[in-house]
């Protein structure tokens, strides 16, 4: 049975919160109450809201990945919207330093590659240096709060798709992530987190009664979030990760992929069925080009290890296809360059990283709110 969950924004709607002075809100289309009222509309009535700040994909979530978001006036509220993503953030940063309180309300997906968390922590650093209060309205981690996996990022490969030495899948909510990074990264901002009510760590997003609003254009479902942990790494190769199809990240492929050969190399994977398929992306890699592909059908989320499946697929493809290429970007996504070594072993790599993730997760429990 689905459980009622109240997010941080629902809690302040019910209980109120004393937001000090001039306020700014970092949000997007996912910033809503459980009845789908916008957090923007709520705060416009509850505090002196003077500015909105946009992450990747924009305040209304209508921009594709990687597209710069320009400053503009929000049609509904007449508030100025400043971009915190891309190369033109100076105006946003100047405005932020003039505020008393910055509020953050965005639904994240619990993956290190996702940029919303670094929009949050970068702003926390700016707020710390100018004495601005920072408030996080917490939301569920769609992947639950039990299982962490992947790699621990090496700081040599720090970027906006992986800033800190955290796992690919953190098992933290954004509020918990903010609390942990505030302390471990010595950000030291005046941070408050408004926790949820009704959420427990074993819950996936669709275990709640909350409506799933896709956090970005290519994450349409909770199953997509699971697949994303493993298949986002194909953005660092010359395969399509399914962008431009109705199943982004649940499909990988290329015109030259020998699907049958790959699947014969792999033992059955727990919690997922890998199936031969075909697709033609309407945009992104191999736009309007027929691709031979493999689709991930998730059958048991509890036993499914998406990162391991992604690594094993990538390793099998590169061992069997001369057409396969890895881009330098893959080291940013993986947070390591171990995969570039000629003697790379997926078994030893997965085992070694799992040990590091287990150590990190033990440490992270200090900041659990649930």
Secondary structure, DSSP 4 states (H G I P E B T S, - for coil): --B--B-HHHHHHHH-----SEEEEEE-TT-B-TT--BHHHHHHHHSEEEEEEE-TT-TTS-S-TT-----EE-TTT--EEEE-SSS--HHHHHHHTT-SEEEEE----SBTT-THHHHHHHHHHHHHHHT-EEEEE----TT-SS--EEEEPPGGG-BTTB-SS-EEE----HHHHHHHHHHHTT----EEEE--BS--TT--GGGBSS----SSTT--SHHHHHHHHHHGGGGGBTSB-STTSTTTTTEEEETT--HHHHHHHSPPPTTEEEEEEEEE-SSSTTTT-EEEEEEEEES-TTT--HHHHHHHHHHHHHHH-TT--B-THHHHHHT-SGGGSTT--HHHHHHHHHHHHHHHHHHHGGG---
